């Protein structure tokens, strides 16, 4: 799907949770997995859990809507 599809899912309210794995390995310039989410006013992202896995990092969070 690529970054445009994933970004659209979040922006259109079709995703309420993100699970991300990051590794400190560089393969050229790299490819973005998400575009600019540009959260509208009142929306944000809250990290719910994170874990270090050797040199890698895993984190899980939810898209939030302010009251």
One Martini backbone bead per residue (centre of mass of N, CA, C, O) as a GRO file, in nm:
protein
   67
    1UNK     BB    1   0.054   0.063  -0.020
    2UNK     BB    2   0.199   0.267   0.141
    3UNK     BB    3   0.207   0.587   0.267
    4UNK     BB    4  -0.062   0.695   0.143
    5UNK     BB    5  -0.254   0.480   0.255
    6UNK     BB    6  -0.187   0.501   0.558
    7UNK     BB    7  -0.248   0.802   0.586
    8UNK     BB    8  -0.546   0.787   0.497
    9UNK     BB    9  -0.648   0.606   0.722
   10UNK     BB   10  -0.591   0.806   0.952
   11UNK     BB   11  -0.734   1.066   0.838
   12UNK     BB   12  -1.023   0.895   0.795
   13UNK     BB   13  -1.062   0.708   1.065
   14UNK     BB   14  -0.954   0.385   1.006
   15UNK     BB   15  -0.741   0.440   1.238
   16UNK     BB   16  -0.653   0.378   1.604
   17UNK     BB   17  -0.375   0.215   1.553
   18UNK     BB   18  -0.014   0.188   1.615
   19UNK     BB   19   0.261  -0.020   1.492
   20UNK     BB   20   0.614   0.019   1.563
   21UNK     BB   21   0.925  -0.048   1.396
   22UNK     BB   22   1.267   0.030   1.487
   23UNK     BB   23   1.582   0.063   1.312
   24UNK     BB   24   1.947   0.133   1.304
   25UNK     BB   25   1.917   0.101   0.984
   26UNK     BB   26   2.080   0.185   0.675
   27UNK     BB   27   1.929   0.208   0.332
   28UNK     BB   28   2.005   0.465   0.243
   29UNK     BB   29   1.745   0.696   0.245
   30UNK     BB   30   1.486   0.564   0.240
   31UNK     BB   31   1.140   0.499   0.348
   32UNK     BB   32   0.845   0.612   0.406
   33UNK     BB   33   0.557   0.492   0.594
   34UNK     BB   34   0.464   0.794   0.638
   35UNK     BB   35   0.309   1.070   0.614
   36UNK     BB   36   0.161   1.360   0.664
   37UNK     BB   37  -0.090   1.375   0.896
   38UNK     BB   38  -0.214   1.640   0.979
   39UNK     BB   39  -0.356   1.694   1.236
   40UNK     BB   40  -0.623   1.803   1.345
   41UNK     BB   41  -0.779   1.968   1.556
   42UNK     BB   42  -0.791   1.741   1.842
   43UNK     BB   43  -0.566   1.558   1.729
   44UNK     BB   44  -0.364   1.260   1.805
   45UNK     BB   45  -0.088   1.090   1.981
   46UNK     BB   46  -0.062   0.792   2.193
   47UNK     BB   47   0.154   0.632   2.387
   48UNK     BB   48   0.119   0.306   2.533
   49UNK     BB   49   0.380   0.143   2.419
   50UNK     BB   50   0.721   0.031   2.491
   51UNK     BB   51   1.017  -0.138   2.339
   52UNK     BB   52   1.318  -0.296   2.373
   53UNK     BB   53   1.490  -0.480   2.092
   54UNK     BB   54   1.771  -0.437   2.143
   55UNK     BB   55   1.825  -0.205   1.884
   56UNK     BB   56   1.527  -0.191   1.885
   57UNK     BB   57   1.192  -0.040   1.841
   58UNK     BB   58   0.875  -0.056   2.005
   59UNK     BB   59   0.547   0.086   1.923
   60UNK     BB   60   0.229   0.183   2.076
   61UNK     BB   61  -0.073   0.352   1.956
   62UNK     BB   62  -0.315   0.617   1.966
   63UNK     BB   63  -0.573   0.779   1.835
   64UNK     BB   64  -0.680   1.102   1.931
   65UNK     BB   65  -0.951   1.286   2.095
   66UNK     BB   66  -1.041   1.570   2.205
   67UNK     BB   67  -1.274   1.714   2.437
   0.00000   0.00000   0.00000
